[in-house]
Amino acid sequence: MTVSQNARSGEFIALFRHRLEESLGCVTALTLDLGNENGTPIDILVFATDHPAGSGS
């Protein structure tokens, strides 16, 4: 069974967010997909914070 690059990337990002929340105690871990003018994905930004102001509430 082969895993697509998108699925592998999604699983890696989910694991990374989980580790930020569980291991470092981050209250919030959000992702933002960055793309170019054509909508082609070029990067993923991960924002993590343990401060209540960063959670948007």
SULURVEN-V975128 format. One record per residue. N is the residue number from 1. RES is the residue in one small letter. OMEGA is omega as a letter, one per 20 degrees, with the letter a starting at -180 (999 if undefined). Layout:
N:RES:OMEGA
N:RES:OMEGA
//
This chain:
1:m:r
2:t:r
3:v:a
4:s:r
5:q:r
6:n:r
7:a:r
8:r:r
9:s:r
10:g:r
11:e:r
12:f:r
13:i:r
14:a:r
15:l:r
16:f:r
17:r:r
18:h:r
19:r:r
20:l:a
21:e:a
22:e:a
23:s:a
24:l:r
25:g:r
26:c:r
27:v:a
28:t:r
29:a:a
30:l:r
31:t:r
32:l:r
33:d:a
34:l:a
35:g:r
36:n:a
37:e:a
38:n:a
39:g:r
40:t:r
41:p:r
42:i:a
43:d:r
44:i:r
45:l:r
46:v:r
47:f:r
48:a:r
49:t:r
50:d:a
51:h:a
52:p:a
53:a:a
54:g:a
55:s:r
56:g:r
57:s:999
//
